[in-house]
Amino acid sequence: MKSLRIALPLLLSFAATAALAQTPAQKSFDQLKSLAGSWEGKDAKGRPLRVSFRDTARGSTLMSEIQKKGSDAVMISMVSMVRPAPGSRSGARRDTSSAAVC
């Protein structure tokens, strides 16, 4: 009984650590999400532009908008995590999650 009292908390702590571990792709995605907000700068030719990053889809997607000052045209990029389907063979062999830009 005493060994069970020691083993159970130890097992739970290992399970919690494994559940909270992030893949390199998830860490990169979280770093990108930290850019949320609006930024102003210049393009390669020195023309002013505005870049904004917004967290969407309950935190699963990052939307980037780039617009040159004085222009109505906007370039929009969506970045989200791509994960293998549950039970897929590729997910069983290795971690295949990655960040994808659409």
TAWO-V379145 format. One record per residue. SS is DSSP state (2 for helix, 1 for strand, 0 for the rest). PHI is phi as a letter, one per 20 degrees, with the letter a starting at -180 (NA if undefined). OMEGA is omega in radians with two decimals (NA if undefined). Layout:
SS/PHI/OMEGA, SS/PHI/OMEGA
//
This chain:
0/NA/3.14, 2/f/3.14, 2/f/3.08, 2/f/3.11, 2/f/3.12, 2/e/-3.06, 2/f/-3.08, 2/f/3.09, 2/f/3.12, 2/f/3.11, 2/f/3.12, 2/f/3.13, 2/f/3.07, 2/f/3.13, 2/f/3.13, 2/f/3.12, 2/f/3.13, 2/f/-3.12, 2/f/-3.10, 2/e/-3.12, 0/f/3.14, 0/d/3.05, 0/f/3.06, 2/g/3.12, 2/f/3.14, 2/f/3.10, 2/f/3.12, 2/f/3.12, 2/f/3.11, 2/f/3.09, 2/f/3.09, 2/f/-3.14, 2/f/3.13, 0/f/3.10, 0/e/-3.09, 0/g/-3.13, 1/p/3.13, 1/d/-3.11, 1/c/3.07, 1/c/-3.13, 1/a/-3.14, 1/c/3.09, 0/e/-3.07, 0/f/3.14, 0/e/3.09, 0/n/3.13, 0/e/-3.11, 1/f/3.08, 1/b/3.12, 1/c/3.11, 1/c/3.07, 1/c/3.08, 1/c/-3.13, 1/c/3.08, 1/f/-3.13, 1/c/3.08, 2/l/3.12, 2/l/3.06, 2/n/-3.10, 0/e/-3.10, 1/c/3.06, 1/d/3.12, 1/d/3.11, 1/d/3.07, 1/c/3.09, 1/c/-3.11, 1/c/3.04, 1/f/3.12, 0/f/3.12, 0/n/-3.13, 0/d/3.07, 0/e/-3.11, 0/f/3.14, 1/c/3.03, 1/e/-3.12, 1/d/3.06, 1/c/3.09, 1/d/3.14, 1/d/3.11, 1/b/3.11, 1/e/3.07, 1/d/-3.12, 0/c/3.08, 0/f/3.11, 0/f/3.11, 0/g/3.12, 0/n/3.13, 0/f/-3.09, 2/f/-3.10, 2/f/3.13, 2/f/-3.12, 2/f/-3.08, 2/e/-3.09, 0/b/3.10, 0/f/-3.12, 0/d/3.14, 0/f/3.14, 1/b/3.05, 1/e/-3.10, 1/c/3.06, 1/d/3.13, 0/d/NA
//
